[in-house]
Amino acid sequence: MTHRESRRQTFYMYLFISPWILGFLVFALYPILSSLYYSFTDYDIIHPPKFVGLANYTEMFHNDLFWKSVVVTVRYTFISVPIQLLLALGFALLLNQKIPFRGFFRTAMYFPSMVSGVAMSLLWYWIFNPSIGLFNYVLSWFGIKGPAWLMSPDYALYALMIMSFWAAGSGMILFLAGLQGVPSSLVEAAKLDGAGRFRIFLNVTLPMISPVLLFQLIMGVIDSFQVFTQAYVMTQGGPNYSTWFYVYNLYTSAFKEYRAGYSSALAWVLLIVVMLFTALIMKFSNRYVHYEGGGRK
Amino acid sequence: MSTIPAAGPTASPSVTKRRRKVDGVSIASFAALIVTTFLMLLPLFFMVSTSLKSKKELLRFPPTFLPDSWQWSNYKEIFETLNFGQMYMNSLIIGILTVVGTLLSSALAAYGFARYRGKGSNFWFMLMLSTMMLPYPAIMIPQFILFSKLNWLDTFLPLIVPAFFGSAYNIFLLRQFFSTLPDELFDAGRIDGCSEFRMWRQIALPLSGPALATVAIFAFIYSWNDLLTPVLYLSSSDKFTLPVGMSSFTSSRFRIPPWHLLMVASVLAMLPIVALFAVAQKRFVEGIVLTGIK
């Protein structure tokens, strides 16, 4: 590339990406940095911020609601994300066979994912009604007396997990795409070597789709660290703070109690945890995830 | 069929491409499929049937699966009592403008990343990718303060304007697509004296219809379903979007929430998404696969 050509390329690259750079500076970088600053201040949005050092962070670690929100969010994530992934993978495996009405089944499984978060929350709020709801009625067919679900501090979080399984269909689409990328020659070769269905899945299919699995794991964890809609619409964090999710806690302290400084500290902890988690999963997965054509990059 | 593997190009990309003998495992998995499908569709069915029940039938136990008398008037009532039409319009306006902004800005940035190798292009590209991981709650407070200083509270602007500056997922998706366009096209354009901007508009964009459609669909769905952002910014009820308005119905305004009407709202809120899915199923699948957006 000549010097002139390279300057020309640089010029046009920046010209085309300049709207994004501007947006990045104003809507991402500036907010990140200023929330770092706010996190060291006492700030109620109306009066100017007052520097308080690490006070917000020390308060956080002594705040019961903060710990409650961490426990709720982590429990929800650790239980619901793996099950969602297993369900999505299971659906995909079922649908990746030559079966009648495959298109119908695929659409039917995906359909719930088209219901928006709020509509889904309203629907399931109604379904989980302890006395006249559909869920406990269906359970009663099997002789099970269902709990009070969203009205019960012991069961509300589980109710939200069950609801999240209903939307496993979009993950299924990702897995289906991954499964269809598995070369059939590999499967045939394994069959010739006498491998059974389970072995083929474990030693051929699973390694081949492990990048999809990893991607969904990361996105699933990041998403579920940010649960808000369900808590806002269905439970308002209750009963007895049993669904007091991290972002709901952040939202209340920022926009109900107007504690922008303290909530900015919460925001930064979330940001760091999400980054750490992403890095951790990426690192850990290097050993297990198979990328076609050798290592990553 | 025999167990000898078929030679030559495979007709179908699916793993089990040859007809297998129907055995226990396939029957069991087909049964599992039917049961799960039933369980997945049951809540949806219940949503539609509840939307057609009368207020009295709503509270009956056990719940009826089909309404005794079909209250089609519910679908009229919601527009008369709950200011539903206004919210629907608000959501549509915001959704459409978001799509326009996202398409324009993301296609520009994606073109810049795909077609030019300038100084620092890797740095900016990696930076762009890393913003995909950025949680919105982590930046919403300073954004809120910024928009309140601009006097944009209780307007649609905070929901629309950021879309005009590109979003990482869509830039990435379009960049992947633009990279596949053959260089010869652009060389030919250059020889004909086409400006760089015109090449973007008259060569790259017309060839990228499917990718642009995917971006448009997902930008619309995201805006249509978003709750957190409009909850922060919209305070007067005539500005509410569908998600904000619908979530407000469960609050203290009603002693017993009108569930039949809320189910009407849910059904109607779902319609545009279902319609998009019906006309562009392939783009849907593509979008989910390429970006992992759900």
Interface residues (C-beta under 8 A of the other chain):
Chain A: M1 S6 Q9 T10 F11 Y12 M13 Y14 L15 F16 I17 P19 W20 I21 L22 G23 F24 V26 F27 A28 Y30 P31 I32 S34 S35 Y38 I45 F91 L94 L95 N96 Q97 K98 I99 F105 T107 A108 M109 F111 P112 S113 M114 V115 S116 G117 V118 A119 S121 L122 L123 W124 Y125 W126 I127 S131 I132 G133 L134 Y137 V138 S140 W166 A167 G169 S170 G171 I173 L174 A177 L179 Q180 G181 V182 S184 V187 E188 K191 L192 R197 T205 F215 Q216 M219 I222 D223 F225 Q226 F228 T229 Y232 V233 V247 L250 Y251 A254 F255 A260 S263 S264 A267 W268 L270 L271 V274 M275 T278
Chain B: T3 P5 T10 P13 S14 V15 T16 K17 R19 R20 V25 S26 S29 F30 A32 L33 T36 T37 M40 L41 L42 P43 L44 F46 M47 T50 L59 R60 F61 P62 P63 S105 S106 L108 A109 Y111 G112 F113 R115 Y116 R117 G118 K119 G120 S121 W124 L127 M128 T131 M133 L134 P135 Y136 P137 A138 I139 M140 I141 P142 Q143 F144 I145 L146 S148 P162 F164 F165 G166 I171 E196 W200 W224 N225 L227 L228 V231 L232 L242 P243 M246 S247 F249 T250 W259 L262 M263 A265 S266 A269 M270 I273 V274 F277 Q281 V285 I288 V289 G292 K294
